Every structure is written in structure tokens, then in C-alpha cells.
Amino acid sequence: MDFIATLRAAWRERDSLLCVGLDPDPARFPAALAGRPRAALEFCRAIVDATADLVCAFKPQIAYFAAQRAEDQLEALIEHIHARHPGVPVILDAKRGDIGSTANQYAEEAFARYRADAVTVNPYMGRDSVEPYLAWGGKGVILLCRTSNPGGADLQNLDIGGEKLYERLARLVAAEWNGGGNCALVVGATYPDEIARVRAIVGDMPLLVPGIGAQGGEIAATVAAGQTADGFGLAINSSRAILYAGAGEDFAAAARRAALATREAINARRAPRAGD
């Protein structure tokens, strides 16, 4: 099953639009994991097993593993998710952006080495920087569109002939780049008006929405702006608020409680689903 189909199935089977970001920061690990050689894997694996029935996707951030020289632990984590929780797609948050043979290698890294179901990509170098990812049939290509950071407006909101640059990108992806039906877009929860604008442009294309919780995005505004008519369409990411909900040995149980509360807060704002 390809990424988009797996994501859509996870929305329905788990009744969830919650994506949990896996950003393992050793400075915030529980004391019991301090100094352990595979602490990043142990920490993330415990979070995954505690929350997998509550989420529509997991999103490991490659930099948190690479900075610890723990790429092998990232490989093992994704393998664990596929083996133990096969209905949950894995989005590799890498934000790669390059052209030609280098982009081919980045695509190989994401999909062959790490076996991710989807990868985040920076598309602002143009279509040829994205095509190597699109060539992997069934794998998701999630393109930065209107990002959650304040500085994103410096370029993404530039007016180009009566529309914003991020709007032009959304239109290009929907109309020209998504021939294989495997694209999605990143639009930050901190800008609900932009979420609504992107939704109007791209129809039912999935949107990955970071920025709730620690970054200040509001769940109600995010859901209202981005959900599709059937109450789906979004993978709303939360990382730190769930990962570090507890600091003791019960950190995984605390993460589950936080994930459950976040999922329920999202669901309370959704449109009625078929069968409700």
C-alpha cells in the first residue's frame, strides 16, 4: 500500500489526525537512559509503542539522530515501526533540497536506506530538485509550502503577479507535479489563514501541519482551516509536548496521556465523519 493510501487508512482506523514527531534530545531524556549507548532508539521506541494506536503517522527528524551519530538507531527505529505497527506510516523529516545526482542520492537515502514511507523536501529549487523523489512510485513527497517559522514569510509571502509564492507552489504541486498522486504539503499551524488558502488551492491533498503545542499553533483554528469535507486531510504534528510530557521512568505513559489528550482535542473540532 502506498503512502497516501496508508495515511488515509490510518486516519479512519485510528480516528486520528495526530502525527507524533520523534526528535530525541539526550538533554531531555529520563535519568534512567542517561549514557546508554542506544538511548535515542530506546526512548523513541518506547514512545512509539505507547502511542501507535493513537496516531496517523510518526515523523522522525533526521538531524536529531545524525547529531548523535545515531543514524543506525534511526534505521532500527523505522524498522521497528514497520514490524510492530505496520498500519502507521513513517515520514522522514529531512527537508532535503538539491538537484541532479545529489537529489537522487537523498531519495535513495530516504527510501532505500531508511525505508521511510515519505520524506519532507524543500522544493524552492524547482521541479528538477523534486523529480528524483517523485520517481519512487508510492512513496510520499511532502513539500514545504508555508512553513511554521516566522522567517518563512521573508520569501514564501512574496507577491509574484498577484499571488504569494507559497500559493504558486501549492498550485504547481496540485496541477503539475502530483501526477503520481503521492504529494502532500507542509503548512504551519501558526498561520491558519494560509492553511485555508492552501486547502482551497489543492483540494483534498494531505497537509502535514507542524506548529501546535510548543510553537503556539491553535488546534481549533488549524482543524477549521485545513480539514477536508469528510473531517480528514490533515496530519497535525506534535513533538516536544508529547515526547517530554514526563521526565521520570513513566515517560512513555506520560507521552501516551499527552497524545490521547491531543488526539481528543483535535477530534472535538473535526467535522462529522461518515458513520457518526
C-alpha positions as CSV (number, residue, x, y, z in Angstrom):
1,M,0.0,0.0,0.0
2,D,1.4,3.4,-0.9
3,F,1.9,6.3,1.5
4,I,-1.2,8.3,0.7
5,A,-3.4,5.1,1.0
6,T,-1.7,4.1,4.2
7,L,-2.2,7.6,5.7
8,R,-5.9,7.7,4.7
9,A,-6.4,4.2,6.2
10,A,-4.7,5.3,9.4
11,W,-6.9,8.4,9.7
12,R,-10.0,6.2,9.7
13,E,-8.8,3.1,11.5
14,R,-7.3,5.1,14.4
15,D,-9.8,8.0,14.2
16,S,-6.8,10.3,14.4
17,L,-5.2,13.3,12.7
18,L,-2.3,13.3,15.1
19,C,1.3,12.8,13.9
20,V,3.9,12.4,16.6
21,G,7.3,13.9,15.8
22,L,10.3,11.9,17.1
23,D,13.0,14.4,18.0
24,P,15.2,12.7,20.6
25,D,17.2,15.2,22.6
26,P,19.6,13.5,25.0
27,A,19.5,16.5,27.3
28,R,15.8,15.8,28.0
29,F,15.9,12.0,28.3
30,P,14.9,10.5,31.7
31,A,17.7,9.8,34.0
32,A,17.4,6.0,33.5
33,L,18.5,6.4,29.9
34,A,21.4,8.8,30.5
35,G,24.6,7.5,29.0
36,R,23.1,4.4,27.4
37,P,24.7,3.6,24.0
38,R,21.3,3.3,22.2
39,A,19.3,5.8,24.2
40,A,17.8,7.5,21.3
41,L,16.4,4.2,20.0
42,E,15.2,3.1,23.4
43,F,13.5,6.5,24.1
44,C,11.7,6.7,20.7
45,R,10.8,3.1,20.6
46,A,9.0,3.4,24.0
47,I,7.1,6.5,22.8
48,V,6.1,4.7,19.6
49,D,4.8,1.6,21.4
50,A,2.9,3.7,23.9
51,T,1.2,5.9,21.2
52,A,0.9,3.9,18.0
53,D,-2.8,3.3,18.3
54,L,-3.5,7.0,18.7
55,V,-1.7,8.4,15.7
56,C,-1.9,8.6,11.9
57,A,1.9,8.8,11.4
58,F,5.2,9.1,13.1
59,K,7.8,11.7,11.9
60,P,11.4,11.1,13.0
61,Q,13.6,14.2,12.5
62,I,16.9,13.0,10.9
63,A,19.1,15.8,12.4
64,Y,18.4,14.6,16.0
65,F,19.8,11.2,15.1
66,A,22.7,12.4,12.9
67,A,23.9,14.9,15.5
68,Q,24.3,11.9,17.9
69,R,26.0,9.7,15.2
70,A,22.9,7.6,15.7
71,E,21.7,7.0,12.1
72,D,21.8,3.3,12.7
73,Q,19.3,3.8,15.5
74,L,17.1,5.7,13.2
75,E,17.2,2.8,10.8
76,A,16.3,0.4,13.6
77,L,13.5,2.7,14.8
78,I,11.8,2.8,11.4
79,E,12.3,-1.0,11.1
80,H,10.6,-1.4,14.5
81,I,7.6,0.8,13.5
82,H,7.1,-1.2,10.2
83,A,7.3,-4.5,12.0
84,R,5.3,-3.7,15.1
85,H,2.9,-1.1,13.8
86,P,2.5,-1.7,10.1
87,G,-0.5,0.5,9.7
88,V,1.3,3.6,10.8
89,P,3.3,5.4,8.0
90,V,6.7,6.9,8.7
91,I,7.6,10.4,7.5
92,L,11.3,11.1,7.4
93,D,11.6,14.8,8.3
94,A,14.8,15.6,6.3
95,K,13.8,18.8,4.3
96,R,16.2,17.8,1.6
97,G,16.7,20.2,-1.3
98,D,19.2,19.7,-4.2
99,I,19.3,18.8,-7.8
100,G,20.5,16.1,-10.2
101,S,22.6,13.2,-8.9
102,T,22.7,14.6,-5.4
103,A,18.9,14.6,-5.2
104,N,18.9,11.0,-6.4
105,Q,21.2,10.1,-3.5
106,Y,19.0,11.8,-1.0
107,A,16.0,9.9,-2.3
108,E,17.9,6.7,-2.1
109,E,18.8,7.5,1.5
110,A,15.2,8.2,2.5
111,F,13.5,5.3,0.7
112,A,16.1,2.6,0.4
113,R,18.4,3.1,3.4
114,Y,15.8,4.3,5.9
115,R,12.8,2.7,4.3
116,A,10.6,5.7,5.1
117,D,7.1,5.9,3.6
118,A,7.5,9.6,2.9
119,V,10.1,12.4,3.1
120,T,9.9,16.1,3.5
121,V,11.5,18.1,0.7
122,N,12.4,21.7,0.1
123,P,11.0,22.5,-3.4
124,Y,12.2,26.0,-3.8
125,M,15.0,24.9,-6.2
126,G,12.2,23.9,-8.6
127,R,10.8,20.8,-10.2
128,D,14.1,19.1,-11.1
129,S,15.0,19.1,-7.5
130,V,11.8,17.2,-6.7
131,E,11.6,14.7,-9.6
132,P,14.0,12.2,-8.1
133,Y,11.6,11.7,-5.1
134,L,8.5,11.6,-7.3
135,A,10.1,8.8,-9.3
136,W,9.8,6.5,-6.3
137,G,6.2,5.3,-7.0
138,G,4.1,5.0,-3.9
139,K,6.5,6.9,-1.7
140,G,5.2,10.2,-0.3
141,V,6.8,13.5,-1.2
142,I,5.9,16.2,1.3
143,L,6.9,19.6,0.1
144,L,7.5,22.7,2.2
145,C,4.9,25.3,1.3
146,R,4.1,27.8,4.1
147,T,6.3,26.9,7.0
148,S,5.6,27.5,10.7
149,N,8.7,29.6,11.4
150,P,8.3,33.4,11.5
151,G,11.1,33.9,8.9
152,G,9.2,31.8,6.4
153,A,7.3,34.9,5.3
154,D,10.5,36.5,4.1
155,L,10.3,34.5,0.9
156,Q,7.1,32.5,0.9
157,N,4.8,35.5,1.1
158,L,6.5,37.4,-1.7
159,D,4.0,38.7,-4.2
160,I,4.5,37.3,-7.7
161,G,2.0,38.5,-10.2
162,G,-0.9,38.8,-7.8
163,E,-0.4,35.7,-5.7
164,K,2.0,34.7,-2.9
165,L,5.0,32.5,-3.7
166,Y,3.6,29.7,-1.4
167,E,0.3,29.9,-3.3
168,R,2.1,29.5,-6.6
169,L,3.9,26.5,-5.2
170,A,0.7,24.9,-4.0
171,R,-0.8,25.4,-7.4
172,L,2.2,23.9,-9.2
173,V,2.2,20.8,-7.0
174,A,-1.5,20.2,-7.3
175,A,-1.7,20.9,-11.1
176,E,1.6,19.7,-12.5
177,W,3.8,17.8,-10.0
178,N,1.3,15.4,-8.5
179,G,0.8,13.2,-11.5
180,G,1.6,10.1,-9.4
181,G,-0.8,11.2,-6.6
182,N,1.9,10.9,-4.0
183,C,2.4,14.6,-3.0
184,A,1.5,16.4,0.2
185,L,2.3,19.9,1.5
186,V,3.7,21.3,4.7
187,V,1.7,24.3,6.1
188,G,2.3,25.6,9.6
189,A,-0.3,25.6,12.3
190,T,0.9,29.1,13.2
191,Y,-0.7,30.5,10.0
192,P,-4.3,29.2,9.8
193,D,-5.3,31.7,7.1
194,E,-2.6,30.3,4.9
195,I,-3.7,26.7,5.7
196,A,-7.2,27.7,4.5
197,R,-5.8,29.3,1.3
198,V,-3.7,26.2,0.5
199,R,-6.6,23.9,1.1
200,A,-8.7,25.9,-1.3
201,I,-6.0,25.5,-4.0
202,V,-5.1,21.9,-3.6
203,G,-8.5,20.2,-2.8
204,D,-8.2,17.0,-0.8
205,M,-4.4,16.7,-0.9
206,P,-3.0,15.8,2.5
207,L,-1.4,18.6,4.6
208,L,1.3,18.0,7.2
209,V,0.8,20.7,9.8
210,P,3.6,21.3,12.3
211,G,3.4,24.0,14.9
212,I,0.8,23.1,17.5
213,G,1.9,22.9,21.1
214,A,5.3,24.3,21.8
215,Q,5.3,26.5,18.7
216,G,1.9,28.1,19.6
217,G,-0.4,27.0,16.9
218,E,-4.1,26.6,17.9
219,I,-5.8,23.2,17.3
220,A,-9.3,24.7,16.7
221,A,-8.0,27.2,14.0
222,T,-5.9,24.5,12.4
223,V,-8.7,22.0,12.1
224,A,-11.2,24.6,10.9
225,A,-8.8,25.8,8.2
226,G,-7.4,22.6,6.9
227,Q,-9.8,19.6,7.3
228,T,-11.5,18.2,4.3
229,A,-15.2,17.8,4.0
230,D,-15.1,14.3,5.5
231,G,-13.2,15.5,8.6
232,F,-9.8,14.2,7.5
233,G,-7.0,15.6,5.3
234,L,-4.5,16.6,8.0
235,A,-1.5,15.1,9.8
236,I,-1.2,17.5,12.7
237,N,2.3,17.1,14.2
238,S,3.2,17.5,17.9
239,S,6.7,16.6,19.0
240,R,8.0,18.1,22.3
241,A,4.7,18.4,24.1
242,I,4.2,14.7,23.7
243,L,7.8,13.4,23.9
244,Y,8.7,15.3,27.0
245,A,5.3,15.2,28.8
246,G,7.0,13.3,31.6
247,A,10.6,13.2,32.9
248,G,10.6,10.1,35.0
249,E,10.6,6.4,34.4
250,D,7.0,6.6,33.4
251,F,7.8,8.9,30.4
252,A,6.1,6.7,27.9
253,A,2.9,6.5,29.9
254,A,3.0,10.3,30.2
255,A,3.5,10.6,26.4
256,R,0.5,8.4,25.9
257,R,-1.7,10.6,28.1
258,A,-0.5,13.7,26.2
259,A,-1.1,12.1,22.8
260,L,-4.5,10.9,23.8
261,A,-5.5,14.4,25.1
262,T,-4.1,16.0,21.9
263,R,-6.0,13.5,19.6
264,E,-9.2,14.1,21.5
265,A,-8.8,17.9,21.3
266,I,-8.3,17.6,17.6
267,N,-11.3,15.3,17.2
268,A,-13.5,17.6,19.1
269,R,-13.0,20.2,16.4
270,R,-13.5,18.0,13.4
271,A,-16.5,17.9,11.1
272,P,-18.8,14.8,11.5
273,R,-17.3,11.8,9.8
274,A,-19.2,9.3,7.7
275,G,-21.0,6.9,10.0
276,D,-21.0,9.3,13.0
